[in-house]
Amino acid sequence: MSASRGLGTGGRLAGRLVALGVTGSIAAYRAVELLRLLTAEGADVVVLLSPSATRFMGPLTFAALSRHPVETELLELLPDGRIGHIVIADSADVIVVAPATAHWLGAMANGLAGDVVTAACLATSAPVVVAPAMDGDMWKHPATQANVARLRDAFGYVIVAPEAGPLASRQSGVGRLAGLPAIVDAVVAAVAGRRIRQSNAAARPPLATTPPREADLVGRHVVVTAGGTREPIDPVRYIGNRSTGKMGVAIAEAALERGAAVTLIAANVGVSLPEDRARVVRVETAGELRAELLDALFGEPGAPGAPETARFDVLVMAAAVADFTPARPAGQKLTRGKGMNLELQPTPDLLAEVARIARGLDSTGSATRAPVRPTPVLVGFAAETGSLDRAADKLSAKRVDLLVANDVAEAGSGFGSDTNRVVILDAAGGRDELPLLPKREVADRLLDRVAAALDERDAAGQTARMQEAQQ
Ligand SMILES: Cc1cc2nc3c(=O)[nH]c(=O)nc-3n(C[C@H](O)[C@H](O)[C@H](O)COP(=O)(O)O)c2cc1C
């Protein structure tokens, strides 16, 4: 994903700027998925939240996924002095308000510009698509129906009518937010045949170069491995690697600052550790790391059996774990003698093993039991030299959600340096190429993605529970 995504990529909304207005409905969480569907169509999306909407969904998720600061405050200016909702009104190709509350419909029908969503709609000449969501009696009320009719007939807004079904009030009726594909189709139809209003990126809403970070990992348990393992040849010699642990420790520090409970499994790190704020476990070898990792994740050292519950929300495997270990380490210091042949055996692929356990698969990849709950977010690191092409294969082979690939041969990137240039690959095929950044900034960019993935996981869980309740 580049900063200019949405401009010139394929899809029915390629090159379009879509303003997504979200208001204070229980269905606000579905706006996250709507944002994804719009970006999948090639749109550049900027999000506006009413004050009530921010009580249902935090702006960080929308900022991280849209790559734009989220408009929430009517009375605040952009950092460059422009008025945010006017910039959006003037440059958006379409505004879609989903979900739209009864209150918002009333405010809009009467031209009350008390929040950024109504203000942007009043100020724009772009088409407006409105998808209401509310309790069935609220929807049927003559006031709501009159407001909807005014928006449709007097203002020319496209109304994507709510659907019938179970409602948050536990009653049934018409009022559920319309299906997201129908809303996307309405947005596509609204812009069809119109020219792109503003193709100059400088005149569009600003990009979020550094999205605001908040305590978005409170209540999450993040397990991070850092450093490099050492595999003993004899009591004084080992096979090691150049990892110092800087990247993993930066991730642990960033997660702590964002409110997470952190377990840091540190293998021979060369930097100071946040021992006062995190649970720090020191290990030496790949075998020790495996035992401590399985204990921290599933509560069972060694063979994990069949865990049902994950003790963690996120695993970031930043440690450089040895791929080989001496088959028979000597108990005594070896002498020079006439030289030696060292027999090595492969170590287990820890990340793939954790992913298999978490997803309920056996060693052949067959599903043998239920995946652990809550579904953890798994992040791997791939240190490559030269091309990063193999990284995408690693992502699918290891069944992880995110893979951070870097070329450790590049100057300023990789082992020991304070900076890193990485590409973050995701399971949906996305590729986010970050510039050369301080490792701490790389850590925060990665955790932006992790926090958004956790929010999506929770939203999906909420949807599943609501669907179960309907049956
Ligand atoms: C849990 C909860 C869920 C709500 N869901 C809805 C809803 O789906 N639709 C709606 O019109 N109002 C809903 N409301 C009421 C709105 O949040 C309230 O009218 C608010 O003032 C809307 O502000 P806004 O239109 O400026 O976003 C809900 C309130 C609560 C507490």
The ligand as a Gaussian input file, in Angstrom:
#p B3LYP/6-31G(d) Opt

LIG

0 1
 C      -26.023000       1.317000      22.155000
 C      -26.700000       2.343000      21.306000
 C      -26.981000       2.066000      20.007000
 C      -27.601000       3.016000      19.201000
 N      -27.876000       2.691000      17.923000
 C      -28.554000       3.575000      17.164000
 C      -28.902000       3.236000      15.822000
 O      -28.599000       2.144000      15.329000
 N      -29.568000       4.165000      15.089000
 C      -29.927000       5.384000      15.593000
 O      -30.561000       6.145000      14.892000
 N      -29.581000       5.736000      16.852000
 C      -28.901000       4.876000      17.632000
 N      -28.568000       5.219000      18.913000
 C      -28.864000       6.586000      19.390000
 C      -27.834000       7.577000      18.837000
 O      -26.526000       7.202000      19.243000
 C      -28.141000       9.003000      19.320000
 O      -29.367000       9.414000      18.763000
 C      -27.055000       9.980000      18.959000
 O      -27.432000      11.263000      19.428000
 C      -26.790000      10.051000      17.461000
 O      -25.850000      11.075000      17.203000
 P      -25.321000      11.380000      15.727000
 O      -26.487000      11.269000      14.813000
 O      -24.813000      12.784000      15.810000
 O      -24.231000      10.433000      15.439000
 C      -27.935000       4.295000      19.721000
 C      -27.627000       4.579000      21.053000
 C      -27.039000       3.613000      21.845000
 C      -26.721000       3.952000      23.277000

